[in-house]
Amino acid sequence: MADDSPDVIRRYLRAADDSDFEALASCFSPSGFVIDEDTKYEGHDEIVRWRRELAGKYVYTSALTGTEAVDDTEYRAFVHIEGNFPGGVADLTYQFDLRDGAIASLNIAP
């Protein structure tokens, strides 16, 4: 990842790659949330549950293909995934909204 990407985004992506769901959830603010496949997961416990369910449902590899700053609080990470999910391959955009050094929201979309 680019050196200018915020630390919290680098920590989130590392935790996701390592399947460390507690570390991943700790990147979010207490009221932080994720929107993935049109479902909202809010707060630490729901975010951990989301990642555990995802890990139990699919096996996949991911590769970060780029990042960009939209402004001081919004960042995008572009991730290519391949695995046993419908379609087998996807290019996703992770839209991060940061507040006070934590992820306030993350929207994952094709």
Backbone as a printed PyTorch tensor [residue, N CA C, xyz], in Angstrom:
tensor([[[  0.8520,  -1.1810,   0.0000],
         [  0.0000,   0.0000,   0.0000],
         [  0.8910,   1.2340,   0.0000]],

        [[  0.4130,   2.2880,  -0.5610],
         [  1.1780,   3.5250,  -0.6410],
         [  1.5010,   4.0440,   0.7600]],

        [[  2.6910,   4.6230,   0.8960],
         [  3.1350,   5.1230,   2.1940],
         [  2.2510,   6.2280,   2.7330]],

        [[  1.5250,   6.9280,   1.8710],
         [  0.7000,   8.0290,   2.3320],
         [ -0.7020,   7.5930,   2.7670]],

        [[ -0.9830,   6.3050,   2.6960],
         [ -2.2690,   5.8070,   3.1740],
         [ -2.2710,   5.8600,   4.6960]],

        [[ -3.3900,   6.2480,   5.2860],
         [ -3.4530,   6.3220,   6.7490],
         [ -3.1650,   4.9660,   7.4020]],

        [[ -2.5220,   5.0250,   8.5400],
         [ -2.1490,   3.8220,   9.2800],
         [ -3.3480,   2.9200,   9.5510]],

        [[ -4.4830,   3.4950,   9.8920],
         [ -5.6520,   2.6750,  10.2400],
         [ -6.1210,   1.8340,   9.0500]],

        [[ -5.9650,   2.3380,   7.8420],
         [ -6.3340,   1.5540,   6.6520],
         [ -5.3320,   0.4260,   6.4480]],

        [[ -4.0620,   0.7060,   6.6180],
         [ -3.0490,  -0.3530,   6.5050],
         [ -3.2840,  -1.4360,   7.5560]],

        [[ -3.6160,  -1.0250,   8.7930],
         [ -3.8920,  -2.0030,   9.8530],
         [ -5.1330,  -2.8340,   9.5270]],

        [[ -6.1780,  -2.1950,   9.0040],
         [ -7.4040,  -2.9130,   8.6270],
         [ -7.0860,  -3.9840,   7.5750]],

        [[ -6.3820,  -3.6130,   6.5240],
         [ -6.0870,  -4.5500,   5.4400],
         [ -5.1740,  -5.6840,   5.9060]],

        [[ -4.1960,  -5.3770,   6.7710],
         [ -3.3460,  -6.4290,   7.3370],
         [ -4.1720,  -7.4010,   8.1700]],

        [[ -5.0410,  -6.8690,   9.0200],
         [ -5.8830,  -7.7110,   9.8760],
         [ -6.8160,  -8.5770,   9.0280]],

        [[ -7.3410,  -8.0110,   7.9390],
         [ -8.2110,  -8.7860,   7.0410],
         [ -7.4230,  -9.9250,   6.4040]],

        [[ -6.2190,  -9.6450,   5.9270],
         [ -5.3770, -10.6880,   5.3140],
         [ -4.9970, -11.7720,   6.3140]],

        [[ -4.8180, -11.3770,   7.5850],
         [ -4.4100, -12.3190,   8.6260],
         [ -5.5970, -13.0160,   9.2970]],

        [[ -6.8180, -12.6860,   8.8790],
         [ -8.0360, -13.2040,   9.5160],
         [ -8.0450, -12.9160,  11.0140]],

        [[ -7.5310, -11.7550,  11.4040],
         [ -7.5290, -11.3170,  12.7960],
         [ -8.7280, -10.3810,  12.9730]],

        [[ -9.8820, -10.9770,  13.2540],
         [-11.1300, -10.2210,  13.2550],
         [-11.2160,  -9.2150,  14.4000]],

        [[-10.6180,  -9.5300,  15.5360],
         [-10.6040,  -8.5820,  16.6570],
         [ -9.7720,  -7.3510,  16.2990]],

        [[ -8.5920,  -7.5700,  15.7120],
         [ -7.7450,  -6.4470,  15.3030],
         [ -8.4320,  -5.6280,  14.2220]],

        [[ -9.1090,  -6.3050,  13.3140],
         [ -9.8350,  -5.6230,  12.2460],
         [-10.9120,  -4.7240,  12.8440]],

        [[-11.7160,  -5.2650,  13.7610],
         [-12.7990,  -4.4880,  14.3590],
         [-12.2670,  -3.3260,  15.1940]],

        [[-11.0700,  -3.4890,  15.7750],
         [-10.5050,  -2.4200,  16.5950],
         [-10.0950,  -1.2050,  15.7600]],

        [[-10.0720,  -1.3270,  14.4520],
         [ -9.7630,  -0.1930,  13.5800],
         [-10.9360,   0.7820,  13.4680]],

        [[-12.1180,   0.3530,  13.8980],
         [-13.3320,   1.1610,  13.7770],
         [-13.5920,   1.9640,  15.0410]],

        [[-14.2460,   3.1100,  14.8680],
         [-14.7210,   3.8680,  16.0180],
         [-15.8240,   3.0540,  16.7010]],

        [[-16.1820,   3.3630,  17.9510],
         [-17.2160,   2.5910,  18.6410],
         [-18.5430,   2.5180,  17.8780]],

        [[-18.8800,   3.5610,  17.1450],
         [-20.1230,   3.5510,  16.3660],
         [-19.8620,   3.2660,  14.8850]],

        [[-18.6530,   2.8220,  14.5620],
         [-18.2840,   2.5530,  13.1760],
         [-19.0900,   1.4120,  12.5830]],

        [[-19.1940,   1.4340,  11.2590],
         [-19.9600,   0.3860,  10.5880],
         [-19.3760,   0.0560,   9.2270]],

        [[-19.7940,  -1.1300,   8.7340],
         [-19.4360,  -1.6180,   7.4090],
         [-20.7210,  -1.8650,   6.6470]],

        [[-20.7230,  -1.5210,   5.3670],
         [-21.8050,  -1.9320,   4.4700],
         [-21.1740,  -2.8390,   3.4240]],

        [[-21.6190,  -4.1010,   3.4130],
         [-21.1200,  -5.0940,   2.4810],
         [-22.3030,  -5.8930,   1.9650]],

        [[-22.3980,  -6.0360,   0.6670],
         [-23.5060,  -6.7390,   0.0230],
         [-24.8520,  -6.2180,   0.5260]],

        [[-24.9680,  -4.8910,   0.5990],
         [-26.1930,  -4.1920,   0.9960],
         [-26.6470,  -4.4780,   2.4210]],

        [[-25.7490,  -4.9600,   3.2720],
         [-26.0680,  -5.2030,   4.6730],
         [-25.1370,  -4.3640,   5.5330]],

        [[-25.7090,  -3.7380,   6.5740],
         [-24.9320,  -2.8890,   7.4780],
         [-24.5820,  -3.6600,   8.7420]],

        [[-23.3090,  -3.5850,   9.1210],
         [-22.7960,  -4.2130,  10.3320],
         [-22.2150,  -3.0930,  11.1870]],

        [[-22.8400,  -2.8330,  12.3410],
         [-22.4550,  -1.6820,  13.1500],
         [-21.9220,  -2.1210,  14.5080]],

        [[-20.8070,  -1.5200,  14.8970],
         [-20.2050,  -1.8040,  16.1920],
         [-19.2670,  -3.0010,  16.1500]],

        [[-18.4290,  -3.0780,  17.1490],
         [-17.3660,  -4.0850,  17.2280],
         [-17.8970,  -5.5050,  17.0560]],

        [[-18.9120,  -5.8860,  17.8320],
         [-19.3960,  -7.2660,  17.8130],
         [-19.9720,  -7.6610,  16.4590]],

        [[-20.7460,  -6.7690,  15.8340],
         [-21.3130,  -7.0790,  14.5180],
         [-20.2390,  -7.1620,  13.4460]],

        [[-19.2230,  -6.3190,  13.5410],
         [-18.1360,  -6.3560,  12.5580],
         [-17.3520,  -7.6630,  12.6880]],

        [[-17.0790,  -8.0930,  13.9030],
         [-16.3930,  -9.3770,  14.1090],
         [-17.2640, -10.5100,  13.5630]],

        [[-18.5570, -10.4880,  13.8770],
         [-19.4750, -11.5340,  13.3950],
         [-19.4930, -11.5680,  11.8690]],

        [[-19.5540, -10.4040,  11.2200],
         [-19.5530, -10.3150,   9.7490],
         [-18.3300, -10.9870,   9.1650]],

        [[-17.1480, -10.6730,   9.7120],
         [-15.9180, -11.2440,   9.1630],
         [-15.8170, -12.7440,   9.4230]],

        [[-16.2680, -13.1850,  10.5830],
         [-16.2540, -14.6280,  10.8730],
         [-17.1720, -15.3750,   9.9180]],

        [[-18.3680, -14.8300,   9.6920],
         [-19.3080, -15.4750,   8.7680],
         [-18.7560, -15.4930,   7.3500]],

        [[-18.1310, -14.4120,   6.9420],
         [-17.5290, -14.3370,   5.6150],
         [-16.4300, -15.3890,   5.4680]],

        [[-15.5960, -15.5170,   6.4920],
         [-14.5010, -16.4940,   6.4570],
         [-15.0360, -17.9190,   6.3940]],

        [[-16.1770, -18.1640,   7.0320],
         [-16.7590, -19.4980,   7.0220],
         [-17.5160, -19.8260,   5.7450]],

        [[-17.8290, -18.7920,   5.0000],
         [-18.6540, -18.9550,   3.8010],
         [-17.8170, -19.1200,   2.5330]],

        [[-16.7400, -18.3760,   2.4210],
         [-15.9340, -18.3640,   1.2020],
         [-14.4510, -18.5170,   1.5130]],

        [[-13.7350, -19.0830,   0.5530],
         [-12.2730, -19.1020,   0.5850],
         [-11.8270, -18.2500,  -0.5940]],

        [[-10.9880, -17.2540,  -0.3200],
         [-10.5630, -16.3700,  -1.4020],
         [ -9.2110, -15.7480,  -1.0790]],

        [[ -8.5840, -15.2520,  -2.1190],
         [ -7.3620, -14.4750,  -1.9690],
         [ -7.6670, -13.0560,  -2.3990]],

        [[ -6.9400, -12.1190,  -1.8420],
         [ -7.1520, -10.7210,  -2.2090],
         [ -5.8110, -10.0560,  -2.4710]],

        [[ -5.8460,  -9.0760,  -3.3560],
         [ -4.6480,  -8.2980,  -3.6740],
         [ -5.0390,  -6.8350,  -3.7940]],

        [[ -4.3570,  -5.9980,  -3.0510],
         [ -4.5670,  -4.5630,  -3.1360],
         [ -3.9860,  -4.0840,  -4.4590]],

        [[ -4.8040,  -3.4040,  -5.2690],
         [ -4.3240,  -2.9400,  -6.5660],
         [ -4.0870,  -1.4330,  -6.6060]],

        [[ -4.5190,  -0.7120,  -5.5640],
         [ -4.2660,   0.7210,  -5.5220],
         [ -5.0660,   1.3910,  -4.4250]],

        [[ -4.6900,   2.6260,  -4.1450],
         [ -5.4100,   3.4580,  -3.1800],
         [ -5.4500,   4.8810,  -3.7010]],

        [[ -6.4200,   5.6470,  -3.1860],
         [ -6.4550,   7.0760,  -3.5050],
         [ -7.1520,   7.8340,  -2.3880]],

        [[ -6.6780,   9.0350,  -2.1550],
         [ -7.3120,   9.9330,  -1.1970],
         [ -8.3630,  10.7380,  -1.9410]],

        [[ -9.5780,  10.7460,  -1.4190],
         [-10.6350,  11.5700,  -1.9910],
         [-10.5350,  12.9720,  -1.3900]],

        [[-10.3530,  13.0180,  -0.0710],
         [-10.0970,  14.2610,   0.6530],
         [ -9.4100,  13.8860,   1.9660]],

        [[ -9.4560,  14.7550,   2.9650],
         [ -8.7380,  14.4880,   4.2100],
         [ -9.3110,  13.3290,   5.0200]],

        [[-10.5640,  12.9630,   4.7920],
         [-11.1890,  11.9120,   5.6020],
         [-11.6810,  10.7200,   4.7850]],

        [[-11.7130,  10.8500,   3.4730],
         [-12.2010,   9.7570,   2.6270],
         [-11.0790,   9.1890,   1.7670]],

        [[-11.0080,   7.8630,   1.7870],
         [ -9.9970,   7.1440,   1.0160],
         [-10.6420,   5.9560,   0.3310]],

        [[-10.0850,   5.5880,  -0.7990],
         [-10.5340,   4.3970,  -1.5070],
         [ -9.3620,   3.4340,  -1.6320]],

        [[ -9.6710,   2.1600,  -1.4160],
         [ -8.7030,   1.0910,  -1.6770],
         [ -9.3410,   0.1730,  -2.7050]],

        [[ -8.5600,  -0.2220,  -3.6890],
         [ -9.0540,  -1.0810,  -4.7630],
         [ -8.4640,  -2.4760,  -4.5570]],

        [[ -9.3500,  -3.4680,  -4.4650],
         [ -8.9390,  -4.8170,  -4.1010],
         [ -9.4860,  -5.8130,  -5.1280]],

        [[ -8.5950,  -6.6790,  -5.6040],
         [ -8.9730,  -7.7520,  -6.5350],
         [ -9.0710,  -9.0340,  -5.7150]],

        [[-10.2090,  -9.7480,  -5.8270],
         [-10.3660, -11.0050,  -5.0930],
         [-10.7000, -12.1370,  -6.0570]],

        [[-10.2260, -13.3310,  -5.6940],
         [-10.5260, -14.5520,  -6.4400],
         [-10.8210, -15.6430,  -5.4270]],

        [[-11.8810, -16.4340,  -5.6900],
         [-12.2140, -17.4940,  -4.7500],
         [-13.4310, -18.2930,  -5.1600]],

        [[-14.0430, -18.9420,  -4.1660],
         [-15.1600, -19.8450,  -4.4310],
         [-16.5200, -19.1860,  -4.2300]],

        [[-16.5920, -17.8700,  -4.3700],
         [-17.8650, -17.1420,  -4.3090],
         [-18.4720, -17.0720,  -5.7060]],

        [[-19.7610, -16.7510,  -5.8220],
         [-20.3930, -16.6700,  -7.1480],
         [-19.6020, -15.7350,  -8.0790]],

        [[-19.2650, -16.2260,  -9.2540],
         [-18.4830, -15.4590, -10.2180],
         [-16.9870, -15.7240, -10.1170]],

        [[-16.5090, -16.0610,  -8.9300],
         [-15.1300, -16.4780,  -8.7360],
         [-14.0760, -15.3950,  -8.7490]],

        [[-14.4100, -14.2140,  -9.2670],
         [-13.4370, -13.1230,  -9.3320],
         [-14.2020, -11.8060,  -9.2380]],

        [[-13.6010, -10.8170,  -8.5510],
         [-14.2560,  -9.5140,  -8.4340],
         [-13.2120,  -8.4400,  -8.1480]],

        [[-13.5040,  -7.2590,  -8.6180],
         [-12.7200,  -6.0780,  -8.2790],
         [-13.6070,  -5.1940,  -7.4170]],

        [[-13.1630,  -4.9440,  -6.1900],
         [-13.9620,  -4.2170,  -5.2170],
         [-13.3360,  -2.8720,  -4.8860]],

        [[-14.1890,  -1.9230,  -4.5240],
         [-13.7410,  -0.6380,  -4.0130],
         [-14.1460,  -0.5560,  -2.5530]],

        [[-13.1590,  -0.3120,  -1.7000],
         [-13.3930,  -0.1190,  -0.2710],
         [-13.3740,   1.3890,  -0.0410]],

        [[-14.5200,   1.9620,   0.2770],
         [-14.6330,   3.4000,   0.5290],
         [-14.5800,   3.6280,   2.0350]],

        [[-13.4570,   4.1570,   2.5260],
         [-13.2540,   4.4060,   3.9470],
         [-13.5880,   5.8590,   4.2710]],

        [[-14.3090,   6.0660,   5.3710],
         [-14.5250,   7.3970,   5.9310],
         [-13.8770,   7.3760,   7.3130]],

        [[-12.8870,   8.2200,   7.5120],
         [-12.1130,   8.2220,   8.7520],
         [-12.4890,   9.4010,   9.6290]],

        [[-12.5010,   9.1490,  10.9410],
         [-12.7420,  10.2030,  11.9230],
         [-11.8420,   9.9430,  13.1200]],

        [[-11.0680,  10.9430,  13.5060],
         [-10.2210,  10.8580,  14.6970],
         [ -9.3350,   9.6150,  14.7110]],

        [[ -8.7520,   9.2780,  13.5700],
         [ -7.8190,   8.1710,  13.4840],
         [ -8.4380,   6.7890,  13.4460]],

        [[ -9.7530,   6.7130,  13.3250],
         [-10.4510,   5.4240,  13.2660],
         [-11.3570,   5.3990,  12.0480]],

        [[-11.7860,   4.2010,  11.6740],
         [-12.7280,   4.0690,  10.5650],
         [-14.1350,   4.3340,  11.0970]],

        [[-14.7810,   5.3600,  10.5680],
         [-16.1670,   5.6570,  10.9390],
         [-17.1200,   4.8250,  10.1100]],

        [[-16.7600,   4.6240,   8.8320],
         [-17.5750,   3.7650,   7.9750],
         [-16.7230,   3.1930,   6.8500]],

        [[-17.1550,   2.0250,   6.3910],
         [-16.5220,   1.3530,   5.2670],
         [-17.6310,   0.8090,   4.4030]],

        [[-17.6250,   1.2090,   3.1520],
         [-18.5960,   0.7030,   2.1780],
         [-17.8170,  -0.0960,   1.1370]],

        [[-18.1730,  -1.3900,   1.0030],
         [-17.5040,  -2.2760,   0.0620],
         [-18.4440,  -2.4980,  -1.1130]],

        [[-17.9870,  -2.1670,  -2.3030],
         [-18.8490,  -2.2710,  -3.4840],
         [-18.0290,  -2.7100,  -4.7040]],

        [[-18.7060,  -3.3550,  -5.6610],
         [-18.0150,  -3.7170,  -6.9180],
         [-17.6160,  -2.4740,  -7.6890]]])
